[in-house]
Amino acid sequence: MKALILEDDTLLADLLETVVGGLYPGMDVFVTASVKGALAHWSKHGADLMIIDWNLPDGSGLEVIRAAREKSSKAAIVMISGRADRESVLKAARYGINGYISKPFNVEMVHERLTALVDPADFDRESQPDLEHLLQTSVESVIQLPSAVDTARVLELMARKQDISPSQLAERWNGEVALTTRLLDVANSASFQKTGEPVRSLRDGIATMGVDMALRHAMAMSLDIGGQLRDPRLAKKATAFLETAEKVAQEAARIALRIGVDQSAVHTAALLSRVGELAVLKVMQQCLDRKGVVSDEQIEDGLKAWAQNYGNRLKVQWHLPLQLRELIGAVHFLPRDATSESKLVMRASALIADGQNQDEECLRLLRRLGVDNQDRGKDDG
């Protein structure tokens, strides 16, 4: 099933893409900011669901709706516009739309409205997908990890964490039940709770642990996709990859604290070090959801062949800074002549988490960092 989103507001387009991508497994979403781009995509590929903004820099979204209705009466078309007056709604209705949503809108309402328009039986009518073909085509599209917390949104917040207050972050996460529960649990733990008084609100919880730490926990939750993968083999793999990433993150934070390197940067890089594998697992689940077949051998081969490509694609899609990309890469490989302390920390932490703390490479890296292998877990207190 194919969806087309025409919206020139980048943040709003990303939000709509997240909503549409989560409607049903296997949804192919195309996003464009121009009428020209929408018309070109429609004429070549068509769409089962269209979300169209009214006013665009190069014309009106009504042009796209008119063109679509001339060729198809089956496509579900929803107009999203800042115009909320009755005359505008009636004008749009004359073009044969299936729904009209005024800006600003409630995400839950949009999800509910769109869900009612998409028939899951359409997926059953599609031909059985081939996993290799699906992996090849999906890597070129926008990739979303199936989590209640959006990794891209967390990364955006981390990029401007210095300007975010606990109150602002709490307001942003209002309604995120799982995340709120997790942060309150952490804030009330012995490591953070010094007063003996329980933390009862999300704002107070974030204030207790700090914005940076709250964002780190949100990042970890955004990558926990095991519960979203219905195939037990894929869920088990996802859990293992996430546990590995968290082990690397813990080691990296410990070493960074000891030598005075930015803990937040290495911790974040470590958590993101297995996103390629997680994205591949998501595509495999989509293949199964569309009545495809994925063998145990295909799972192993697919991860080996595609994890790096998907990881690189996500780094670009999420607009990760070059420094962060390089830290992630250092988890997997680091040239002998590398001099960056942060990169040395990343590679050493990966080796330690993998049980290779006595290997020559790990010992050499720890010596260069001035850290004794036996004392790496001790803090400065």
N, C-alpha and C positions, 0 to 999 in steps of 0.2 A: 504494500500500500504506500502511495506517494502523497506527500504534503508539500505545499508551496506557501511560503510566508513572504509577503511583501511589506516591509516596514523599514523606514530610513533611520529611526532612532535605534542606535546600536544596542543599547542596554535593554530596551524593550524587545527588540528582535531576539536577543539572546534568551530573554525570559520566556517569550512565546515558544522559541525552539525547545527549551527545556520542557515546557508543558506538553507540547505536541509530541516530542520524542518519547515521553513517558506514557502516552495514551495506551499504546499496545506494542508488544514486542515486534521488532522488525519494521517499524515505521521509517520510511526513507524521507528525510526532511531536507528541503532546499530553501535557502534564505537569500533574498536579494533586497537591495535598497532602491531599485529603479524600476520604473514601468517597463522600460526597454528590456531589462534583464528578465522580468517576470514573463513578458510576452514571448521572448525567445525560448525560455525554459518550457513554458506551457505548450508552444507549438511543436517542440521536439519530444518532450517527455509526458506531457499531460499531468494531471494530478487528481487524486481522489478527494483531497481536502485542501481548501484554499483559505488563507487568512490574509485579508487585503486591507491595507491602510488607505484612507481616502486621498489625502494630500501628499504627494511625493515631489521631490525636486524637479523631476522631468515630466510631470503630468499628473493625471488623476488615476487612482486605483479603479475607478469605474470603467476605464478603458479595458483593463484586464478582465474585469467581470463580464463586460460585453463580449469580448473575444471568446471567453470560456463558454459562455452560454450559447454562442452561435454554433459551437461544435459539440457541446455536451450539456445535457440536462441532469446528469447523474452526479456530477461533482458537488460536494457540499461546500458552500461558499459562505464565509463569515466576514463581514466588514467590521473593522475596528477603527474608530475615529474619535477625535476630540469634539465632534459635533454631536450634541445631545438633543437638539431641538426636533420637534415633531416633523417639520417639513423635510429636514435632512434624512430622517429615518424613512419617511414615505418615499422620497426620491430614490434612495438606495434600494428599497423594496421592489421598485418597478424594474430593477435590473435582474431580479430573480435570485436574490440572496436567500440563504437559509437562516441567517441570524445577524444581529447587529449588536455590537458591544461598544459602549462608550468608555472613553478614557477619562480619568484613571479607572482601572478595573481591579477587582478582587481575583487573585490567582485561582482560588478554589472554585469561584463561580465560572471562570473561563474553562477550567478543567472539566467541570460538570457539564457545561454547555457543549463542549467539543466531544466529550465522551458519548453524549446522546446522538451525535451526528455520525459517528464512526461505527460501522457495522463489523464486528469481529469476524462474521462469517466470510467477509471479503478475503481474509487471510487464508481461510480454508480452501478457497477457490484457486489460489495461486499454485503454480507448479512447485514440486518439491525442490527446495534449494540445494545447491552443491556447496559444501563448506568452503572449499578452496576458492571458488568464485566469490562467495560472500565475503571472505577475508580480503580478497583483492579489491573488491569494490567498496567495502566499508571503510577501508583505511583512508580513502580519498574524501570521505564525508565527515561531517562534524560528529565527534565521538563523545558520548555521555556515559559516565559510569552510573549504574543503576543504584543510586543511594538516596536516602531521604535528604541528605545534606549535599549540596552541589559543590564539588571541589573547586570549580572555576570561581564561584562566588567567594569561597573562603580565601582563595589566592588573591582576589581583588581586595578583600579586607586586609589581608596581611601586608599588602603593598603600601597601605596608608594607615597602618596600625598606630603610628605615632600621633595621629590626629583623631583617633576614635576614643571616646570615653566609655566606661562601663555601661552608663545609661543608654548611650546610643547603640551599643552592641546588643544590649538586652532588648531594646525596642526592635532592632533588626531581626532578632531571633524569637520574638514573641510568637508563640504558636508551635514552635519546634519542640514537641513534647519529648522525644527521645534525647535530643541534645540538651534540653533544659535539665532533664533528669540526671544525665551523665555529669553535667557541670556542677549541679548541686551536690551530687555524690562526692565528687572530687574536692569541692570546696569544704565539705564537712569532714573530710578525712583528716587523720592525725597530722599529715605532713603540712596541711594548710591551716587547720583550725588551731589557733593559739589562745583564744579567749574562753573556750569552753561553751560559748553560746552557739546554738545551731544557726546556720545560714538558711534563711527561709525564702529569699527571692533570687531570681536569676541575676538581677543587677548586683546585689550584694555578693553573690557567688563569684561573678566575674571580677568585682572589685577585690575580693579576697585573694584570688589567684593571679590577677593581673590580666590585661587584655591579651598580651602575647601568649600566655599559657592557655587561655581560653580558646584562642584561635588554633593553637597546636592540637588541642583535644578535638576541636571541630574538624580539623584536617584529618585526623585519624579516623573519626567517624565517617567522614565523606568517602573514605577509601574502603570501608568495611561493607563489601557488596555480597558477602557470603549468603546473607539471608534473602537476597533478591534473586539468587540463582537457584532455580527449582531442581535442576539436576544435581543429585548428591555428589557426583564425581567432581563437577565444576565447583560446587560450594566448598568441598574439601580442599581443592586446589587454591581457591581464593583465600580461604582462612590461613592456609600455610604460607602463602605469599605475603599476606598482611602481617602475620606473626614474625616472619623474617624481617620485613621492613621495620617493624617496631623494635625488634632486637637491635638492629643496626642503629636506629635512632637513639635508643637508650645508651648504647656504647659511645656513639658520637657525642652526645650531650655530656657524658661523663669526662671524656678526654678533652673536649673543648673547654669545659669548666676548669680543668686542671692546668691547661696551658694558656688560658686567656683568649680563646677564639670564640667568636659569636656563636652561642649555643643555638639560637633560634634558626639561623641559616642552615647549619648542618643537620639539625633535627628535622626541619622541613624537607631538605633534600633527601634524607634517608627515607622518610615516609613516602615520598614520591618515586622512590627507586624501582617500584614494581608495578607502576600504573600500566605499562605496556602489557604485561601479563594479564592484569585485571581486565583491560579492554578486550583482549583476545578472548578471554573466557566469556565476556558479555556477548560477543558476536556468536560464539558457539551456542550459547543459550538461545539466542535469537533463531539460529538455524534449527534447533530442536523444537522451538515454539512454532515454527513454520512447517512442521512435519518432516524436517530433514533428519539425516542420520549422522551421528558423531560417535565414532568408535574410540576406545581407549587409546589406540595407536594414533588416531588423528588428533586427539587432545595433546599428546606429547609432541608430535611432529609440528602441530600448528603453533604451539607455544614457542618451540625452538626457532621456527621459521619467521614468525610474525611479531613476537613481543617487542623486539627492538624497533621495528618500523612503526608500530602503534605507539610506543613510548615517545619516539621522536615527533610523531604527528601531534600528540597531545601537548608536548612542550611548546610547539609552534601555536597550536590552537589556543592554549592558555596564556600566550604571550609571556612566557617565563623569561626573566632576565638571563642574559648569557652566563653570568656568574653562577646562578642557581642551576642552569642546565649542565654546566661543567662539573658542579659538585655532584649532581645525580650521576653523571657519566663516570665519575671517579669511583663510585661504589662498585662498578663492574670492571673497570680497567684503569690503570694509572701507569704512565711511562716511568721508567727508573729515574729519569732526570727531572721529574716534576719537583717544584720547590714550594708551591703554595701549601701552607700549613693546613688550611681547611681541607684541601684535596687529600693530603696525607691522612688527615683524621678520617675522612670518608672511607678510603680504601682499607685502612687498618681496622676500622669498626666493622666493615663488611666481613673481613677475614675472621675477626674474633667471633662475630655472631654465627659464622659458619663452622666454628670449632677449629679454626686453623691458627689459633693464637700462638702455637709453637713453631709454625712454619717459618722458613727463612725470610720470606717477604714480609710477613707481619712483624717479626722481631726487628728487621731492618727499619721498617717504617716507625715503629715505636721508639727505637734509638734516635732516629732523626728528630722525633718530636720531643725527645727528652723525657719520655714516660717509661717507667719500669713496668713490665708486663704483669708483675705480681701486685702492683699498687695502683693499677689504672682505675679501679673502682672507688678508690678512696677520694674523699673530697678534701678541701683545704682546711676544714675545721677539725 
